[in-house]
Amino acid sequence: PGPEGAREAELVVVATTGPHRGELRGRLALARNETGRSTLLRVRAELTVAVPLLGGRLTGPLLGLLQAALDRQDAALADWLATPRATAPGPATGPSPD
């Protein structure tokens, strides 16, 4: 963890198909929000699209799709975390039966 308990990781996503290539490179960071009661996921990345004649025009729409995917993942994780789960029994406490 960093100085404030944040955790960071490198993000690299590369997709190729024939002469077409898309690359997303950056950093992910998990940190507490201002109140300290929840966690924020920050993504800072650069998207490069190499598609002959179209690459520049595809960058904007691809960024929108990536943002939508991250938003859906965030919502799914929030739902999962909000769902009560049965807890496994912990280790026995007290004297041993032996």
PEKA-V841860 format. One record per helix or strand. SS is the DSSP state (A for helix, B for strand). FROM is the first residue (numbers start at 1). LEN is the number of residues. If there is no record, write none. Layout:
<<SS/FROM/LEN> <SS/FROM/LEN>>
//
This chain:
<<B/7/11> <B/20/13> <B/39/12> <A/55/28>>
//
